Amino acid sequence: MTSSLLPTYARFNLAFERGEGAWLYATNGDKYLDFGAGIAVVSVGHCHPHLVKALKEQGEKLWHVSNLFEIPQAEKLGARLVAESFADLVFFTNSGTEAMEGAIKTARRYQFVSGHPERYRIVTFQGAFHGRTLASVAAGGNPKYLEGFGPPLEGFDSVPFGDLAAVKTAITRETAAILIEPVQGEGGIRVATPDFLEALRALCDAHGLLLIFDEVQSGMGRTGKLFAYQHSRITPDIMGLAKGIGGGFPLGAFLTTRKVGACMTPGTHGTTYGGNPLATAVGNALLDVVLGEGFLAHVVKIGASLGQGLAELQRRYPDVIEEVRGTGLMYGLRVVGAVGAFVNTALEEKLITVPASDNVVRLLPPLTVNEVEIALALTRLNAVAEKISAQAKRAQRGAA
Ligand SMILES: *Cc1c(COP(=O)(O)O)cnc(C)c1O
């Protein structure tokens, strides 16, 4: 079928008509176990009744009024995010890239109003992903995403992930901030150690820099804490959120302290849609679920089962899976062969996974996934590994 959509994606020839919890029902009648969750977005499962109810109720009352007026749903969601985090102030967006764009602008403007207009550069990390606007692709630094789009936005200094000495070397009198994903998502589920994050905090404090965490993928319970930074003893100055925050409704946010956020006075930044009544009504419903009794403990417990099962799978098929990494319900399998072949074979087994860089296949199930579904996913992954292992052996024999 010829598509009218801009060809920016090599899409699978597969569409879905219905979703429930961790399950997706395809238009061809097949049923898939969804360990991609729309790339870590559908955090409480497809069509969670509490979210559907909130969407319907708000949808019948009021969708949008613009940020020229008070929005009680946004005030409420903002206050709740503040109560659960280091932050005092929240700005709502429609996506992760806008959250990071706002975070970057805030860091630069904070330095500007603090008497350091020369500080505009941001230290970033190789393998990072911060979105697709011109600022966020420059921050991500991935040459594939920069090629052909003109001069990249100036002011980002990329260093190897986890390399503290390189960070120190990259800091100059023009540096405004350090920007990092506590767990790199698109980069292949690379987890920064709490020690590393704490060392970055110390560097920022010593040099008057701001620490920005991109928790667009790692936030909202994905790692077993509401925010990944809570596994360490430090807090950032600015944090971007999106993906899981709306459970499938387009919503993002960046959070900051009063000290930093005070520089963003009326007129300095804006959004037409961001934080509208419909989006933030759903965001509040999502938070009801994620902050519910025992929810994050469930993520930790079920994540441990998944991690254990994946480690066993890796031991059984070292010829297919080189490494398992991750935390909570955010796991990556570094595969020996092609990521695409693994993801496709998993689809044949009716299991949805997500490719990432660094030859990694991501497993990002809804946080509501249960033990039975974890066991089933592991059975299917075993079948995938078995198929790929057998294929590789046949190819080897053929070559010999
Ligand atoms: C997905 C992602 C983004 C971009 O979010 P969009 O909603 O696609 O704009 C930014 N940062 C991280 C860490 C992400 O995973």
The ligand as a MOL file (V3000), in Angstrom:
LIG
                    3D

  0  0  0     0  0            999 V3000
M  V30 BEGIN CTAB
M  V30 COUNTS 15 15 0 0 0
M  V30 BEGIN ATOM
M  V30 1 C 11.9430 9.7340 23.5370 0
M  V30 2 C 12.9260 10.5940 24.1980 0
M  V30 3 C 12.9870 11.9740 23.9390 0
M  V30 4 C 12.1010 12.6470 22.9130 0
M  V30 5 O 10.7570 12.5320 23.2370 0
M  V30 6 P 9.6410 12.8040 22.0960 0
M  V30 7 O 8.3570 12.7000 22.8530 0
M  V30 8 O 9.8300 11.7670 21.0380 0
M  V30 9 O 9.8590 14.1520 21.5680 0
M  V30 10 C 13.8910 12.7220 24.6610 0
M  V30 11 N 14.7090 12.1590 25.5460 0
M  V30 12 C 14.6820 10.8420 25.8290 0
M  V30 13 C 15.5970 10.2790 26.8620 0
M  V30 14 C 13.8030 10.0020 25.1450 0
M  V30 15 O 13.8040 8.7030 25.3890 0
M  V30 END ATOM
M  V30 BEGIN BOND
M  V30 1 1 1 2
M  V30 2 1 2 3
M  V30 3 2 2 14
M  V30 4 1 3 4
M  V30 5 2 3 10
M  V30 6 1 4 5
M  V30 7 1 5 6
M  V30 8 2 6 7
M  V30 9 1 6 8
M  V30 10 1 6 9
M  V30 11 1 10 11
M  V30 12 2 11 12
M  V30 13 1 12 13
M  V30 14 1 12 14
M  V30 15 1 14 15
M  V30 END BOND
M  V30 END CTAB
M  END
